[in-house]
Amino acid sequence: MAVAISAARVWGPRRGLGQAALLLLGVRGLARFHPLRQQQQQQQFSSLDDKPQFPGASAEFVDKLEFIQPNVISGIPIYRVMDRQGQIINPSEDPNLPQEKVLKFYRSMTLLNTMDRILYESQRQGRISFYMTNYGEEGTHVGSAAALDSTDLVFGQYREAGVLMYRDYPLELFMAQCYGNVNDPGKGRQMPVHYGCNERHFVTISSPLATQIPQAVGAAYAAKRANANRVVICYFGEGAASEGDAHAGFNFAATLECPIIFFCRNNGYAISTPTSEQYRGDGIAARGPGYGIMSIRVDGNDVFAVYNATKEARRRAVAENQPFLIEAMTYRIGHHSTSDDSSAYRSVDEVNYWDKQDHPISRLRLYLLSRGWWDEEQEKAWRKQSRKKVMEAFEQAERKPKPSPYLLFSDVYQEMPTQLRKQKESLARHLQTYGEHYPLDHFDK
């Protein structure tokens, strides 16, 4: 494993690397230093040359018919820094982060977990309409968020609340969005967990899978053109990677050489579809080299592995203007959403295994305990404090009224067109006549 980790960290062509390491380098990374690439740029055409270099590929000729088998390259290794007992495996890979930073990792992950439990139960009680938990994937959120610059632009899917939490997004606004109350920055127009924040450079979530991927590439291309010295990170699940938008986005990013990090959370299930029914190849990271994208696979339950990979990808994406693909292997412990019952397609024993044996929060807690940076008394105090903070925000959100129904017509056009103004006036007349049939006292005036 140590050899595989070392190869994964090279991020550039070297002589004598194994097949797995070469795959991690990416086809484009190899081609950039390959003599055939330079020959193509200054190719001398001759009728005497029996082996021309085709514009579409740099490759050798063979005289034996042979199809390439899908398993010709061994599986990409999983980069790991910390084992399940919270011990650093290879000291040279230890990020050696200061105590306060690691404690922020832990507090962000556990606070997210507490918020998830309270909001999940509130949906079950009918207080909010919908919710999606992040159980088991907290390490992918916090490890990657910590490695970014605060101005880096984030395109999320719908299970990246921890990224916003690490950026100190207020609990009150998480709650306001899920309740759709008058304090909701989206003014109640989005369904719960579809967060967004301009100040924290987090683009508002859109439900359709993978639509954020080509959008993120466009934003990264704009940042490159503007010499903004920033990276765009785009999160998605392995299920979204099967959408056409993902493939289009990968190809655009590679050919336009965009400073973007594609961050795939491979959590085992696309709602109810297991990975065994989603693809036949070696996961998502193996697709990167085919597009010319530098790729790596990491242990998503190891917050330090996620941090190291994202930090290095960010550094190189900005310095070299090229995309990177990170596949974080993790497990979705919770149901897909409050509309799902995962017991219909997976066993309780399977879920309990990941919850009890390899949870990212448990692993980081063991690390903190071994360093003497945390103890049981601090754990009890923090659990009590974090629950109190979440409950205070929860109760505040529940007391707030809903946004005014007239906000339906705002923020569409800079100047309201005649037709939209007529619709607003029609609603006003309707509510004036039949207002007693609506719970208008629940709405802001």
C-alpha positions, -999 to +999 in steps of 0.1 A: +000+000+000+029+024+008+042+019-028+008+026-043+004+057-022+038+070-032+029+065-069-004+082-064+013+112-050+038+116-079+012+134-101+036+133-131+053+110-155+082+089-142+102+061-157+094+026-145+061+032-128+035+004-128+003+003-148-018+017-119+005+046-113+006+054-150-032+055-150-032+079-121-010+103-141-036+107-168-032+103-206-029+141-211-002+143-185+018+117-203+012+131-238+024+165-226+059+151-221+058+125-249+081+131-279+053+121-302+032+150-290+060+174-301+064+155-334+027+160-341+031+198-336+060+200-361+053+169-382+071+165-416+049+147-440+067+122-463+055+096-488+083+074-476+069+073-440+050+040-436+040+049-400+023+083-399+012+098-367-026+102-369-039+135-355-063+117-331-038+096-311-001+091-304+003+053-306+026+026-319+016+003-348+011-035-343+007-063-368-014-086-346-052-084-342-060-079-305-088-062-287-080-045-254-096-062-225-114-040-199-093-056-171-059-051-189-050-025-162-052-035-126-075-015-103-065+020-093-053+019-057-070+038-029-048+065-013-050+064+025-031+084+052-048+071+084-060+036+092-092+027+109-076+031+144-067+067+136-030+059+132-009+076+105+003+048+081+032+066+064+046+096+084+057+113+051+021+116+041+010+131+074-002+167+066+009+177+101-020+201+106-021+222+137-044+211+166-070+239+161-074+231+124-080+194+131-104+203+159-123+224+134-125+193+111-140+173+140-164+200+152-176+206+116-182+169+110-200+163+143-221+195+141-232+184+106-241+150+120-262+166+148-280+189+124-288+159+102-304+140+130-325+169+141-337+178+106-343+142+096-366+138+127-383+171+120-392+159+085-406+126+100-427+148+123-441+168+094-423+200+103-404+202+070-412+186+037-380+168+028-345+162+039-313+144+029-287+133+055-249+132+051-242+102+074-209+085+066-197+111+041-187+139+064-150+133+058-154+139+020-170+173+027-147+187+054-114+172+041-119+188+006-134+221+019-104+226+042-080+222+013-096+250-008-091+287-008-121+305+007-128+322-027-127+290-047-161+284-063-181+254-053-207+236-074-224+210-052-249+182-059-272+179-029-251+161-003-224+186+004-237+206+033-205+200+052-186+222+027-208+251+036-206+243+073-168+243+071-170+277+056-189+289+087-223+291+070-247+300+099-269+272+113-298+297+112-296+299+074-294+261+070-326+259+090-342+288+072-336+272+039-351+238+050-381+256+065-384+280+035-391+308+059-388+346+056-350+344+064-343+319+036-319+335+011-338+316-017-371+331-004-388+297-001-385+289-038-363+258-035-370+225-018-350+217+014-312+211+013-308+232-019-284+256-003-266+285-019-245+314-007-228+341-028-206+353+001-192+318+006-189+312-032-213+282-031-235+280-061-272+272-054-280+235-057-300+223-087-318+190-083-313+174-118-283+152-117-250+163-133-263+196-147-237+213-124-208+196-141-207+215-175-217+246-156-187+243-133-164+238-163-177+270-178-170+288-146-135+273-144-128+284-180-140+319-172-116+320-142-088+309-164-095+336-189-096+362-162-064+349-146-084+348-113-059+324-096-088+304-083-101+269-088-136+255-093-146+223-075-176+203-087-191+176-064-212+147-077-220+111-069-210+080-089-246+078-101-244+113-116-212+103-134-234+081-156-252+111-170-243+125-203-236+159-188-207+144-169-190+131-200-195+164-218-181+183-188-150+160-185-142+165-222-147+202-222-125+206-191-097+186-206-097+202-241-101+237-227-076+230-200-097+244-171-086+247-135-113+225-120-115+196-095-141+170-103-149+155-069-169+122-071-183+108-039-186+071-047-209+061-018-220+027-032-255+036-043-273+058-068-305+060-047-312+022-048-289+011-076-257-004-063-224+002-081-224-034-094-253-024-116-240+011-125-208+003-144-185-026-154-152-007-154-130+003-125-151+029-110-150+066-118-113+075-115-105+051-143-124+073-167-102+103-162-072+092-183-095+085-212-104+122-213-068+133-205-076+142-169-052+136-140-070+112-116-067+097-081-088+074-059-088+082-021-103+067+010-132+091+015-135+080+052-100+093+058-103+131+062-065+135+058-063+116+026-091+137+012-074+169+024-040+159+009-054+149-025-076+180-028-048+204-017-024+190-043-051+189-070-059+226-062-023+236-064-017+220-097-050+229-112-043+266-107-006+265-116-010+244-147-046+251-158-057+216-160-085+195-146-082+169-118-106+140-109-108+127-073-129+097-066-135+095-029-146+060-018-171+062+010-205+048+021-239+064+024-250+052+058-284+070+057-313+066+034-310+084+001-335+109+013-367+110+035-385+096+004-364+065+005-363+033+025-329+017+020-339-015+038-356-025+006-324-029-012-296-034+014-292-052+047-291-037+081-259-056+088-242-039+058-252-004+071-241-012+106-207-024+095-199+009+079-215+029+107-196+010+135-164-001+119-153+026+094-171+059+101-150+090+093-160+107+125-149+077+146-116+075+128-108+112+134-119+109+170-094+081+175-067+102+160-075+131+183-075+109+214-042+094+205-026+128+202-041+140+235-061+167+217-095+154+228-110+134+257-143+120+269-152+151+289-147+173+259-167+149+238-197+150+262-195+188+265-193+193+228-222+169+221-243+189+245-232+223+231-236+213+195-271+200+201-281+232+219-268+253+190-287+233+164-319+233+185-318+271+190-315+276+153-342+250+147-367+267+171-359+301+157-366+289+121-399+273+131-412+306+146-405+326+115-433+333+090-431+321+054-421+346+027-447+369+012-465+351-017-459+382-038-422+373-039-432+347-065-431+375-091-398+392-081-362+383-091-373+371-125-366+402-146-348+434-137-380+453-147-413+434-142-429+429-176-466+438-182-478+402-182-461+393-149-474+425-133-510+415-143-505+381-127-494+397-095-524+420-095-546+390-102-532+372-072-538+403-050-575+405-061-579+367-055-565+369-020-585+400-011-617+381-021-609+346-008-582+353+018-601+336+046-596+302+028-558+305+030-534+305+061-522+340+053-513+346+089-484+322+084-469+344+057-449+376+058-469+407+047 
